[in-house]
Amino acid sequence: MTDQGRFTDETERFRRELIAFCYRMVGSVSDAEDLVQDAYLRAWRAYGAFERRASVRSWLYKIATNVCFTALESRRRRVLPSGLGGPHDGDRPPTEVADASWLEPFPDEPDPSTTMIARESLRLALIASLQFLPARQRAIFILRELVAFSAEETAELLDTSIAAVKSGLQRVRARLDELEPDREALLEPTDPRARELLDGYIAAFERADASLLVRVLRADATLEATPFRDWQAGRVGCIRLLEKYIFGAPGDWRMVPTVANGQPAAVVFRRDDHGAMQPNGIVVLSATATGVSRVVAFHHDPRLGARFC
């Protein structure tokens, strides 16, 4: 077997998890894929000198982590509308933000072999919170809590001490508790109740019938959509905004069920002025036993839906 063949055989099976790792670090699937490609190029160039003092997996994670650190030095933090300020309590059309760097959803499959912990580690609320942490603290938390490296392995990956890893992890946990104090128990996307809520949300849009959302959204539900700054808190306000500015006529919207960030989601299409259905993004629901608590729609890049088809 050639060196290239051995390299591919040893490393390619880690590509998917490395993309998920980089996504947690930078909040963008497209950026994560580019960063992993860069990491693999660096790994191939260094493959001949790899002394195997660590596993191939650890070696790749160390390279990918450094690639992420370099990228984050020159990139703005990716956010959701709720990360820009409090909810809007008035009655006006949503206001676009031209210069924001928006968080992106992550495509995944409701695979029974995937553990609940793995799916929870990609939930939107957690990914959004991670973006507010310094890059090194972000890496410590992801490597220790989500990728499950030991403190010793993490210290080696980050070229730091075990004590620094442990103290850094404590600071991250405290900060995440501030950013997301009330973590909800979300339904798995394969749960029939989650699918029922998603179907109800889709039906409301496709029929332009706001009354259907009363049975879907919780009374305290929130609604936010990129690229708009304004977001709504409370079912009444959410429904009022959708009915007045978004719904249009029956048939103006089409949604195809999918899964994103371990949550029920839909690929969104909207009818244009010529009557043709055009890609419009992705919507992700936080489904709980008492209804949908949060709706996040990603409309800043209509091409996002192609990753989920």
N, C-alpha and C positions, 0 to 999 in steps of 0.2 A: 504493500500500500504506500502511496506517495505521502509526503509530508502534508500536502493539502488535504488528502483523503483522511489522514489520521486527525488532522485539526478539525475538519468538519465532523467526523465521527465522535470526537470527544466533546465538542462545544455546541453543536447545533441544537441539541435537546434542551439547552438552557435558554434559548432565545426568547421564548414566550414569557418565562418568568422574569427575565431581565427587562423586557418591555414593560411588564407590569411594575417592576421596581422603579424604572425611570419615569414611568407615568406618575407614580405616587410622588416622586421627587419634583417633577416639573409641571404636572397638571395638564399635559397635552399629549394625546396619542401620537399625533404626527411628529412632534418633537421627540417623544420617547423612541419612536422607531428610528429616527435619524441618529439619536444618541447611541442607541444599541448598535447600529451599523458602524458608527465611528469606533465604538468599543471593540467590535469584532475585527476591524481593520488594524487597530493598535495591537490587539491580541495576536493576530496572525504575524505581524511584523516582529513581535517579541517571542513567538512560539519556540523558535530555535534555542533561545536562551532560558526558557522556562525550566527551573530546577526542580519543580514538583515538591517543594517543601510544604506547599499547601495543596488542597484539592483543586482540580480544574475549575470547579464551581466557585470556590472562594476567590481564586485568581481572577476569574471573569468579573465577579462582583466588585473586586477592588478596582479594576480598570474602569468599569461602568460608573462606579461612584465618583472617581476622579473626573471622568468625562462630564458627569452631571454638575459637579462643583464648578468646573470651568464654565459651563454653559450658564449657570445661574448667576455668575458674576456680572453678566452683561444683559440679562433678561429681566423684565418686570414680573412681579408676582402675578400669577393668574388668579382671577377672582370670579365670584358670582355677584349678581346685583346686590344681594343681601350683605356682601362684604364691603359695599360702598357707603352704606348708611342705613338708617331705619326705614320702616315701611312707609309708603305713601298713603295718607288718609283722605286725600281729596278725590275729585272726580275730573280727570283730564286724561287725554291720550298719553300712552307711555312715551317717555323721552329717551331718544337714542343717545348712547355714549360713543363717540367716534374713536376715542384714543385708548379705550380699555383693553387689557389683555385678558381674554376670557378663559375660564376653565373649560375643558372639554370632557364629554362623556367617554367611558371606556367600554368597548364592545366585549361581551362575554357570553358564554353559553350556560344555560341552567343544567349543567352536567351533574348527575347524581354522585359521581365520583369526586367532585370538588367539595371540600369541606366547607361547613358553614363559616368557620373562622376565615378561610381564604376569601369567601365572598364578602364578608363583613369588612375585610381590610381594603376593599375597593369602593365602599359606599361613599356616595357623593359628599355627605356631611363631613366625613373624616378627611377625604382628599382636600376639600375646601379648607378645613382647619389646618392641615399640614402646611399649606402654602404660606401661612402666617408665621411659621417657625424659621429661624436661621437655618441655612443649608446643612450645617454640620449636625445640629440638633435633629433636624428632619431625618438625616441619614441614620443617626443613632437609633431613633425610634423605629424606623422602618426595618432596619437590619435586625434589631433585637426582637421587637414585638410582632412584626408582620412576616419577616422572612425566617425568623427563629434561629439566627446565629447566636452562639453563646457570647457572653461578655468578652471572653478571651479572643474569640474569632473576630468580633466586631472591633476590638481594640487593634488587632493586627491589620484589619482591612483599612482602618482610618489612621493608622500610624500614631496611635495615642495610647494612653494607659487604661488599664481596666477600671481604675478609680474614676477616671474622667468619663468613661462610658457609663458607669453606674450613676454618677452624680448628674450627668447630662440627661439620662433617662428619667430621673426623678423630676428634673425641671420641665421636661417635655410633658410628662403626665400631668403635672400641676397646670401647665399652660393649656393643655387640651381640655382639662376640666373647666377652665375659665371660658374657653371658646365654645365648648359644647357640653354644658353642665348636665343637661337632661337627655341622655342618649336613649332613644326609643328602641323598642323591640320591633323590628320590621319583619313583615311576612316574607318568606322565601318566594322568589318569582314563580316557583312551581306550585305554590299553594293555591288551591282552587279559589280561595277568597281573594287572593291577590289578582288572579286573572279576572275574576268577576268585577273587581274595582276598575281594572284597566279597560275591560270591555265597556263598562258604563261610561268611563271618561271618553273613550273613542266614540261611542254612540252619541254623546252629547254634542261633540263637534260635528260629526258627519250629518247629524239631523238638525244642527243649529238649534238645539233645545236645551236651554239653560236649566230647566226644571229637573233634568236628569242628574245634574251635578249635586243636587241636594242630597241624593242617596249615595253619592260617591265621596264628597269632600267632608272632612270633619269640620265642626264649627270653628275650630282654631286653625284651619288650614292656611298655608301660605302659598303664594303663586309668584314666581319670578321667571323672567325670560331674558336671555341675551338677544340683542345688544342694548337692552333698555335698562336705565338706571332705576326707574320706579318699580316697586314691587308691592304686593298686597298681603295683608295679614287679616285673616278672618273670612269665613265662607261667603258672607254677604258681599263684602268688597270684591272678592275674587270673581264671583258670579256676575256682579254688576259690570265690572270692567270687561269681562269676556263677552257678555251679551251686547254691550254698547259699542265696543271698538274692534272686536276680534272675530266673532262667530260668522257674520255674513249670512248667506242663504244656505239652506240644505244642499249638500253636495259640493260646497266650496272646499271642504277639507276631506282628506282621506288619510287614515293612519293604519300602519301595518305593525302588529304586535312584535316585540323583540325583547331583549334583555340588555340592560346597560348597568354597569357598576353593581352587579348583583341585585338589581331592582327591576320590577316590571317597567317596560318602556315601549315606545312606539316610534317608528320612522314616520315622519310627517310630510305630507304633500298638500299643496294648495293650488287651487285653480287660478290660472292667470287671466289676463284681460281677453285672451284669445280662446279661452275655454279649455286649455290644456293643463293637466296636472303637472306641477313642477315641484322638485324636491324643496323642502322647507326646513329641514333639520331633524332634531330628535327631542322627544319629551320623556322625562324620567319621573316616575312616581314613587313616593315613600308610602308604601302600603302597610297599614297597621290593622289590628283586629277590629278597630272602631272606625276605620275609614282611611282615606288618603290624608296624610298630615302635611305633605309638601309636594308641590309640583314645580319642577325645574325644566324649562324649555330652552333648547339651544337653537336659536335662529340666526346667530351671527355668521354662520357658514353653512349654507344649504348642502354642501358636499359631505358634511358629516354623516348623513344618512347612508351614503354608499358603503361605509364600513360595516353596517349592520344588515345589509341585504344579502 
